[in-house]
Structure formats: structure tokens, C-alpha cells
Amino acid sequence: MSSRRSLTTLGLPSNIFKRLVQQGYTTLEDLKNVTPEALEKDFGFPHDTALNLIDRCRNPVRSLRALTQPVARLVEGEVRLLTRCPTLDKFLDGGLPHGHVLEVSGPPGSPKELLSINILASALERNDEVIFIDCQNTSSPSLLNQKLAMILSSSTDWRRFVHYGRLHTLADLLLFLNRLSSFLQSHPKIALVVIGSISSPFQSTHLSVQQRKGHLELVKQAFSRVTALHGLAVVTTCQMATKMVNPDGSYGSFDSGAKGIMVPQLGSAYLPSGKSYQVILAPDGLDSGFVSKDSIIKR
């Protein structure tokens, strides 16, 4: 395989490809002696993105799989998945772009699952395949059927396009994420992964602070890998936890006069930097809610 081969044959996300070309990198030869550390420093690429890029250059045959994807999947900004929440879609410039992660959290009663199903429907309308993982029995196939029937045309058989599974333990979740990239190589039509109640497996397992941090880092690495290499969009729903905060903003307790605020249970440690969004929904009825601009954060 010639090292003079163009970088266009690697199927890189267009934002990464454009930045490389702007700096004079156009062939595999140009990146032959470049290290991941140099890419991080010079381009500000996340660590996992830099590693994946160098791996593609050194193993170009494996990257040919990207050429079997629809052209739109390789052009950032051309494909966006509507959330059907006007405020959120406006913030996202028209919907969730491929290659990004969206966490949807909220207190009990907020329509977290409904929003994730809305995004699922947007992918199905494009005839994309989707992986849908339920970690807490909150989105059964019957519920998906009921909600999707209200959104999609009657002729759409969603079961043909959705890979549905239940993962209730942290070990199962981490194993799934570890094998996800390999699974995607044999299923190139998958464009979206939805993980409902991703915080639940962390609740059901007793973890030390260090163990929890390590497991969240594994999730982050997996998300970084599939968004960078496969151009996937990832949606998670997350429960909330109460944090005690002092008037000066530091964490406190009832004894220190702190007040309780609700925050996403997993924080932002598992979300890849530069390509993630967090949104908090508030309930507004039995099956509805609302979101304000202040409750949407880009990470």
C-alpha cells in the first residue's frame, strides 16, 4: 500500500480532514512521523481521536470500510438527527450531528426516554440502523412500538432497523462497549446508538471512587472511538442525583447550610470533550416536559 495515498481514502470525519489539509497534510506519507502527542498539541484533538487517526494511517486497509458508508455520513453538518424539541434543535443548529454524544437527564417524570425515541425515529426516517440498549426496563419493545407508531408512517417496520438489547449490569455494559467498534465494522448501516438509563448499572454496583472513575473513563474511550472512527451519533439518558452546595459554590452538607441541587448522576467524566452535549429536562405533565437554554451545555 503506497504511503502517498491520499487521506481522503481513510474516510475521516470532514472536520478532522479539513484541519489536516489546511496545515498541509494530504497523504499518509505526510503523517508518517507524526505522533499522537503532536496531534493533540498542534490541533487540539482529544487523545483518543489522535490515537485513532494515527492507527488509521498505519493500518489503512482497515479504514477502507469507511468508504462503504453513505457519503453523507462522512460530511459533518450534512446529517443531523432531529430531537423534535424546538429549543434543543435550535441549540444544536438543526439537530444532533453524527460523531457527537448527547446526554439527556432529568428528574423522575421528565420525558428523557421520549426524547431519545424521537432521535431514534429521526434515524429510522433516514433508513439508518440503530442500536437501542435499555439498562433499566424503561423502554420496552412495546413502548417503542407505541411511541414510534405516533411518529413514523404506518409502512415503516422499525424492527428491521433496530438492534434492541437489555444490559442491567455494569460488567455487561462495559463488555458491550468494548466490542461495539468490532460490531460496527460488520454493520456499517448503523448510524446511532441509544443507551437508556446508562447511570443505572453504576448504581447497582458498589464501586470505590477510583473504580468508578476508571469505569467512566472506559465509557468515554469507547464513545470517543465509535464517534471518531465510525461517525456515529450517541444518545444516553441519565438519572439525576442531589448534591449539597454551599452559598459560595463549594460542596457542603445540611450542617453547613448548603442547599440541594439536582445534577446528572454520572457528571461529565464519561463524555468525550469537544463533541458532547448535556441537556436537563423538566417535567411538565404526565408525558411531557420542557428545556431551557440554560439547561443545555456543550462539553
Secondary structure, DSSP 8 states (H G I E B T S, - for coil): --TT-BGGGGT--HHHHHHHHHTT--BTGGGTT--HHHHHHHH---HHHHHHHHHHHHSHHHHGGGGGS-GGGGSTTT-EE--S-HHHHHHTTSSEETT-EEEEE-STTS-HHHHHHHHHHHHHHTT-EEEEEESSSSS-HHHHHHHHHHHS-TT--GGGTEEEEE--SHHHHHHHHHHHHHHHHT-TTEEEEEEETTTHHHHSS---HHHHHHHHHHHHHHHHHHHHHH--EEEEEE-EEEEEE-TTSSB--GGGT-EEEEEETTTTTTS-TTSEEEEE-EE-SSS-EE--GGGEEE-
